[in-house]
Amino acid sequence: MNAPLRSPCTLSPTTMSLSLRVLSHLLRYPDAALRIHLPELGPVLHGEAALPAMRLAELDRFLQRLQQTPGLTLEAEYVELFDRGRGTALHLFEHVHGDSRDRGPAMVDLIQTYEKAGLYLGPDELPDQLPVLLEFASTQPAQQARELLGEVAHIVRVIYSALLKRRSDYACVLAAVLELAGEKAEPVPVAAEPDLDETWAEPAAFDGCSSTGQDRADQPQPIRFVKKPTASHPLHQGAQT
């Protein structure tokens, strides 16, 4: 799903597809291929002007730090931040279903939604990754993209709050996602994360899952994504309690 960025002059100023594509790039693993394109991202954001000036300035500072930091340091920071803690995980269903059985069907539904729109995932991509969802949203009309982001805004806000708690510069990227969804980038209380060994500990037999998404098998799921049969676009899904 990684398509080249287009020149901002080819799009209407009211669109936000390029900004979504840039934010998707910024939330991906910062390997050498991505780092090469970092100087291009700021001008694209400013050219589309879908974000407020204060957020653009914050993203400029973030991009500058990314360009000035050694690649190996960036990669290690990314792994520590996003791959070693559930609170900051970029897998949306991690915050919804945890390790429960509901996660599999939800992933399949999302893959089918992408494929119906003509988008196919790469071999290393999972459908519930926030960068993947942002890239999908970038292919939709602005109103539909905003509605889609609004449906996951409560999850994005939790990740944003966890990043603020860890004083991570990546928080400004999540704040930008919230603003494109028409939401305010306001933090919410974040529960303390268990130690990594405790997080991945095996649950007792017949005692449900050990994840924060479903601590026991008899507990209700807080949210589930479902497709609306009357939807006017491929991924008009709602979050249900």
N, C-alpha and C positions, 0 to 999 in steps of 0.2 A: 504494500500500500504506500510505498515511499515514492511519490512522484516529484519531479523537480519543481522548485518554486517558480512562479511566473512573475513577470514584471507587474508592479502595482498599478501601472498606468492602464492595464488591460481590463481593470475592474471598476465598477461603480464605487464611489466613495462610501456608499451606504452598506457595502458588503463587509463581511468579516472573515471570509474564507481564508485569506492569506494569513491573517493574525492567528486563526485556529491552527493553520499548518505550522506556523513558527512555534507556537506554544507546544504543539505535538513534538516538534524536533527538540525543543529545550528539555522535555521530560524523558527523552530517550537516553540510553546509555551513551556517555560522551566519548565514543571511540574516535580514532583518528579521522575516519570518514566524515563524521559529524563535525568535528572541530575545524576541519578545513573550511566549512561553510559558515562558521560563526560570524565573520565580518559582514556577511550578506543579510543577516537576520534583522538587525536594527533598522536599516533603511527600509526594509519591507514593512515592518510595523509602523514606522512613521509615515510611509507612503499611503498606507490604507487608512491610518488614523481612526481605527475602530475603538481604541482605548483612550481613556483620559490622559492628559499631559503628564500628570503626576505619576501614573502607572508606567507610561512610556519612559520617563526619566529613571524610574526604579529598574526597569528592565534593561535600560542602557548600562547602568552600573553593574547589573548582574552579568550581562554579556561581556563587559570589559574585564570583570574578574575571571570569567571562564577563559578568556583569551590570554590572560596573564598568568594563569596557573598551569604548572606542568601537567601534561596529559595523564601520567600515571597517578598523580595526586587526585585529579578530577575523577578518574575511574574508581579509585579506592573510596573516595568520599561518597560517590553515587551508590556503590554496593553497600557501604555501611548504613547509608541513610534509607534506601528504598528496599533493600533485599534482606535486611537483618532486623526488621521490626514490623509488626502488623499495623501499628498505628499510622505509619507513613507509607504503607504499601500502596502502589499505584494500581493494583488489581482491585477493581471496584467491588466485585463479588466477594472478595476477601472480607470486606467490611459488612457484607450483607449475609452471606451464607456460611462463611468460615470454611470448615472442611466437611460440612454436611452434604448429604446426598442431593440436596436441591441445587447445588452449584453446577453439577454436570448438565442437567437439562437446561438450566439458565444459559450456560455457555453455548450449548447447541442451538438454542433459540436465537442467540445473538449472532452466531456464525451464519445462520440461515438468513437473518435480516440483512447482513452485509452482502451475502451472495445474491440475494434478490435485487439488490441495488447495483450488482455488477462488480462488487469489490471482493477480492480474495486475499486472505491473510498469507503472509510469508511463513516459512517453516518455523521461525523462532517467535512468532507473535501469538498471543492469546487474545481472544475477543474482548475480554473485560479490562484489558490494560487501558488506562486513561489516555496515553498517547494514541492508541489505535482508535478509540472512540472519538477523540478530537479530530483525527484525520478523516474519519467517516463524516463527522459533522461538517467538516470543511467542504464536502462535496454537495451539501444540501443547501437549499435556499435559506437566506438569513433567518427568516421567521421560524422555519422548521428546526434549523440548527439551534436557535435560542431556546425553543421549547424543549428540545432534547437535552440541552445542557441544564435547563431548569429542573428536569426530572432527576438528575443525578447531583444537583447542587448541594443537597444535604450531606452527601458522601464527600464531595469535594471540600466542603467546609470543614469536615472533620479532619481530613488530611491536611488542609491548610492550617488548622489550629495546631495539629501535632508538629508541623514544620516550624511554626512560630515558637512553640514550646522548646524546640531544639535549636532555635535561633539560626535556622537554615535560610540561606539566600534564595533557595528554591520556593520559599513561601510566596514570593512576588509573582511567580508563574501561576500558582493556584489562585491567587487573588485576581489575576487577569482573567482566568477562566470563569470565575464567579461573576465578574463584571460583564463579560460577554454574554452571560446567561441572564443579565438584567438583575443580578443580585448584589447586595453589599458584601464586601469582603470583611466580615465581622467574625472574630473567633468565638468558638463555643468551648465549654469545659471539656477537657480531654482526660480520660482515665489514665492512671499510671500503667505503663506496660510491664508485663512480667518479664523476668529474665529470659534470655533466649532459650536456655536449656529447659526452663519450665514451659515455655510456649510450645515447644516441639515434643514434650513428654507424651508418651502413649497413655490414653485414658484407661481406666479400669475396665475389665471385661463387662460388656453389656451396659456400660455407663455413658453411652453417647460419645460425642466428639469433644476433643480438648480445646477446640478453637473458641475464640471470643464470639464467633458468629452463631454457634449453637453449643452451649456448654453441656447440655443434656438432651437426650433424644426427645423427651417429652415437653421441652420448652418451645413456645411458638417462635417462628421466625419474625423478626421485626419488620422486614421489608421483603417484597418479592416483585421482580419485574415481570409484567405481563403485557402481551400485545393486545391492543384494542382493535377488534375486527373492523371498526368503522374508520380506522385511521386513514388520513389522506396522504401519508407518506410512510416509507418502509419502517421507520423505527419510532413511531409515536407510542412509547410505552409509558405506563404509569407505575409509580411506586405505591404499593399497598401495604398497610400494616397488618 
